[in-house]
Amino acid sequence: MTVSSPGSGTGPGTAPRRVVAVIPARGGSKGVPAKNLATVGGEPLVSRAVRECRAARLVTDVIVSTDDFGIAAAARAAGAQTVERPADIAGDTATSEAAVQHAVDTCESRSGRPVDVVLLVQCTSPFLTREDVEGVAAAVVESGADSALTVAPFHGFVWRDAADGDSAPGDSAAGVNHDKAYRPRRQDRPQDLLETGAAYAMDAAGFRKAGHRFFGRTELVRTDPARVLEVDDPHDLARARALAPLLDPVRTGGLPAREDVDAVVLDFDGTQTDDRVLIDSDGRELVAVHRGDGLGIAALRRDGLELLILSTEVNPVVAARAHKLKIPVLHGIDRKDLALKQWCEERGIAPERVLYAGNDVNDLPCFHLVGWPVAVAGAHDVVREAARAVTSTAGGAGAIREIASWLLGPSLQSSPSPQPL
């Protein structure tokens, strides 16, 4: 006896349903140029969407529909198939439905197999999750809905200006989801739901017949309202980058890019050194540092990043190293997080755009303050767990050079052998 796979939505003896997620991603964007390649959390928007779709339980194929070579390359690198979108459905007035239908037709033509369920997934929703994708897919595949969309609970009072024609004569504004003469408590009002714009699912045959994404029985799939954000203009993109450290899962594998970081702050012992100290007969301390780290720091400085060494130690070695690297130092600091916060305020730097590299538990308060906490290989276990990224290179062996290569590109990825200065 043949048994259908769990969640396939098919009967015994039949193949699982083909569920294709289509991500429309045009190259042209007036609000944010090259928007779909803009990075959030160190990853292009299109790559983030591909990653979540590929991780969704019911999705069998992920296709990016685009007219842009760069977007296509990023999509393929993330593991998606690509469909070249014709010019007549790639302009500003083209609908997402047209792109989805073209992608489905192309997919079926290439494979000779029909598509059963099609998803429309918007990469301009940077905090889309695999659970969102699974939710809309399951609504159609497993619950029998004809169409589905992600929504979020919404408790606000909506108003409309008199210019839109819905106000009473002589009035300047009207309530849309409420009577302005009666203001019930939130718990006494019907629950309003906001369409998030992130993910939709449709029965493929029904979609082809209807020509739009909402038809038949439409199921609402609730998602976290804190994650609802659509990138339409530069302010939205800035908000997404600021929120990424809070909303992205820790250590998803994404690394910071230059666009995500305005400042790099470095611990010293165990981060720029191997955490050992040599003491001579006069009590003077000596440490070994890595020349590659010096090259990386110099490159970061030339690129315009704000730099700082922050250390609890009162040690001439720390000051001497900072002087050689030509970057400021704050050492002998009891509360590194307070010193870092003040430093950011004085320079007008948002903490969420700071990369802080450390290795031990006294770095944790700074980790909780910044957007990009980075642990070096060999760091304390709790520090590694709290980090958003971990270097493959240990402190004192080129870890800072590795971080510089994340931000500035592969030309900095090769490191010379350690040499004490």
N, C-alpha and C positions, 0 to 999 in steps of 0.2 A: 504494500500500500504506500502511495506517495502522499506525504503530508506537506502542506504549504508551510513556508517559513513564517515565523512569528511576525505579525505586522505587515504581511505581504498584501492583505486585502483580497486574496484569491482563494479559490476553492481547491480541494484535493486534485492533484494531477495537473495543475496549471502553473505556468511560470509566474514568478513575482512580477508585480506591476512595475513598469518603467517610469520612474519619477525623475524628471529633468528640471534642474534649477537653472534658470536663465538670469544672468546678471547683465543688464544693459549698461554700457560704459562708453559714451561718446568721447571723442577727443576734444571737441569744441566745448568751451564753457565760458560764458561771459562774466558770471559772478566771481568765479575763482578759476583763473587760467590753469589748465592741466589738472583740474580738480581731482579726477579719479586716480591720479598718481600721487596726489599730495599725501604726505605721511602723517599718520596719527599713531602714537606709541611706537614710532620707529618702523612702521610698516605702511606701504601704500594702501589707500582705501580699497582698491579693487582686490588686493591680495588678502586683506582682512576678510572680505566677503567670501572669497573663494575658500579660505581656510574653514570658516564656519559651515559653509554648505557641504564641503567634503566630509566634515565630521558628523553631519546629521545622519541619523540612523536610516531613514527611508530613502534618501537621495541616491540615485544610481548614476547620474551624469551631472556634471557642472559645466556650463557653457557660458563664456563671456562673449557678448555681442558688441563689437567695436569697429570703428573706422580708423583707429589709431594704432600705429606700429608699436609704440612704446607700451601702451596699455595691453596689447596682445602679448608682448614679450613678458610683461610682469604677470599676466594671467597664467600663461603657460608655465612660468617658473613656479607659480603657486600650486600647479597641478590641475588647472582647468583646460578644457578644450576651448577653442576660439572659433568664432564665426565672423567673417568679414561682412560688416553691415553696408548695404548699398547706399549711395549718396542720397537717394530720394527718401530714405527713412532715417537719415543721420543729421538732419538739420534741427534748428531750434524748435520748429513746430511739429516735429515728428513725435508720435505717441510711443509710450513704452509698449503698448499692446502690439503695435506694428513690428517692433524689434523682436518681441517674444515670438510672435507668429512666424516671422522669417527664420528665427533660430530653430524653432521646432521643425519647420519644413526642411531646413538644411540638415538637421540631425537625423530625421527620418530618411531623407534621401541618401545620406552617407552610409547609414547602417542597414537600411532595408527593414528596420523594425519600427513599429508604431510607438508613439509616446502616449502613455496612459494618463499621467498627471503632470502638469507643468507648473513650476513655481516662478514667480517674478520676485527677484531679490535685489534690493537697491543698495549699492555699495556706498551711497551717500549717507547711509545710516551707520556710522562707524561702530556703534556699540550693539549691533545685531549679534545675537548668540545662536549657537547651534540648536538650543532649545526652542528659540523662535522659529527656526526653519523646520525643525521636527514637528512643532505644534501645528503649523498650517498644513504640512504634508499629511500628518496623521488625521486631521479633520476630514480630508478628502479620501485618503486611502483606507482608513480604518473606521471612521465614523459616518461615512456616506454623504458628507456634505458635497455640494456642487462647487462651492468656492469658499475661501477662507482668507482672513487677514489678521494681522497683529494689531491689537488695540491696547491702550493703557487707561487705567482709571483716571478720571478727570473731575475735579471738584470745584472748578472755578465758575464764577458767574460771567456769562458771555453777553456782551453788549453790541449793539449795532448803531452806527451813526445815522442821524436823520436823513442825511444825503442819500442813503440807500433805500429810502422809501418805506421803512417799516415802522416808523414812529407815529404816534398819534398826532393829530393836527396841533401845531404850535409847540410840540415837544422837540427836543434836540437829540434825544437818544431813546432807544428801546431795549428792554431786556430780551434776549433770544431764548435762553433756557430757563428763564425765571420771570415772574411778575415782579416788577420793581416795587410794587406796593406791599409785597409780602416776601420776607427774607427768611425762609426756613433754615434750620440748622442743617449741617451737611448730612447727618445721619437720618434726617427726615426727608431728604430729597431723593429722587430717583438717581441711580448711578449713571452719570454720563461717561462715555468712553470715547477716547481720542484715537483716530486712525494714526498709527505711527509712521506709515510709509516705508516700513522696513521689509516686510515679507508678505507675499500673497501666494495662494495656491488655487489651482483651477483644474477641474476635470478637463482633459485636453479636447475631447470631442465637444463638450459643452462650450468651451472657450472658442473653439473654431466657429461654432454655430452662432454664438452670441456676439462675438467680435469685441467683447469687453470683459473686464476681470470680475465683475459682480453679476452673478446670474443664479437662478435656482435658489436652493437653500444655502444661505451664506452663514458660515460659522465664525464667531469672534474668538480669537485666541489672545488671552490676556498676557501682557508682559510687564516688566518692571518699568514704571514711569520714570525712574531716575535715569534710565538708559535711552530715553527718547530724545533724539537730536538728529536733525537733518542738516547736512552741510550744503548751504545754498550761497553763502557769501563769506568773505574773509573773517568776519566776526564769528560765524559758526565754526569755522575751521580752528580759530584760536581757542574757542571754548572747548572743542573736542580735544585739542592737544593738552589743555589744562586739566581736563577730566580724565584723560587716559590713565594717569597714575593711580586714580581712585577706582576706576571701573574695570580696567583690564585685569584679568587673572594674573597673579604674580608669576613671573618667569614663564610666559607663554612661548618663549623662544624668540620673540621679537627683540631686536637690539636698537638702541637709540641712534637716530640720524642727526646730522648737523641741524636740520630744521627744528628738532625737538629741544635743543639745548642752547642756553645762552651763557652758561658758566660751568666750569669744572672745578670742584673743590676736592682736594686730596689730603687724606690722612698721611702720616709719614711712616712711623714704625710699623713694619709688617705689611705696608702697602707699597711704599717706595723702597723698602728694605726687606730682607728675609726675616726680620724680627730678632736677629741676633746682635749683640753688642760686644765688641772687643774692648777691654780695659787695660791700659798700660800701667806700669808701676807707679806712675804719678796720678793715677785715677782718671786719666783722660779717656774719653769714649771714642771709639772708631766704629763706623758702619760701612757696609758695602752697598752701593747703588748700581743701577744699570744704565749704561750709556744710551741704550735704546729708549729708555724712559725720557732721558734728556732730549733726544731728537723728537720724540712724540710731543713733549710739552712745548718745545720750540715751535713745532708746526701748529699746535693749537693756539699759541700766542699770536703767530703771524696771521692766523685766520680770523682773529678778532674776538675770540672767546675770552671772557673774564676768567682769571685763574687765581687760586688761593691755596696755600698749604695751611692746614689747620691741625694743630697738635697740642696734646695736653702736656707734653714734655717741655721743660725749660732746658734747652740743650743748645750749645753753640753750633753743633753739627746741623741742626734743623735750619737755623738762620743762615749758615754758610751755604747750605744746599739751595735755599730759596734765592740767595743773592746770586749764585752762579747761574740759576735758571731764569733770573730776572723776573721773578713773580713775587707778589706780596706773601707774607707769612704772619699768622697769628699763632703764637705758641705760649705754653704756660697757661692754658685755658682750662678752667674747671668745668664749665658748662659749654661744651662745643656747640650744642644746638642753639643756645642763646646768642653766642658769638656769631654763628652763621646767620641766624635770623637778622641780627643787627646789620651785618655786612650786606645782606641782600637788600634791606630797606635803604641803606645809605646809597646804594648803587641803582636802586629802582629795578632790581631783578626779581621776577616772580619765582618763589621757591620751587614751584612745580616745573620750572625750566632749568633747574640745577641738577647736574650729575655729581653725586658724591661717591667717592671710592674709599672703602674702608675694609677692615679685616677683623675687628674685635668688638666686644660687647659695648665698649664706650662709644662706638660709632652708631649704635642703634638709635639714640635720640635724633641724630642728624638724618638717619635713614627715614624716620617717620616724618621728617619735615620736608624733604625734597621729592621731586617727581621721579628722579632716576637714581635710586640707591643701587650701587654696584659693589659686589663683594669680589675680592681677588681670590683666585684658587688657593686653597689652603686656609681660608678664613674659618673662624669659629662656626660650628654648625648652625647656631641660632642666627648668626649674621647671614649665612648663605640662605637660610630659609626666609629671612626678611628682605633679601635683595630682589630686585626686579631683573637683574642680569648678573651673571657670574663669569669672570674671565677664565679662559683656559690656562692662563699663565699665572704663576705664583707671584706674590709680592717680592720685589727685589730681583725678579727674573724677566722683567719686561711687561708686567701687567699694564702699566700706564701707556706704554707704546701700543698695546693691543686695544685699549680704550680709544686712543687717538685714531687708530685704523677704523674703528666702528664709525667714528664721526666724520672722518675726512677721506675715507676710501682705501682701496686695496694697496695703493702705492706705499702705505705705511705698515703693511702687514708683516713684512719680513723684518726680523730683529737681529742685530748682531749679538755676539756672545757677551755674557756679562763681563764688565770690566770695572773694577773699583776706581773711583776718581781720587 
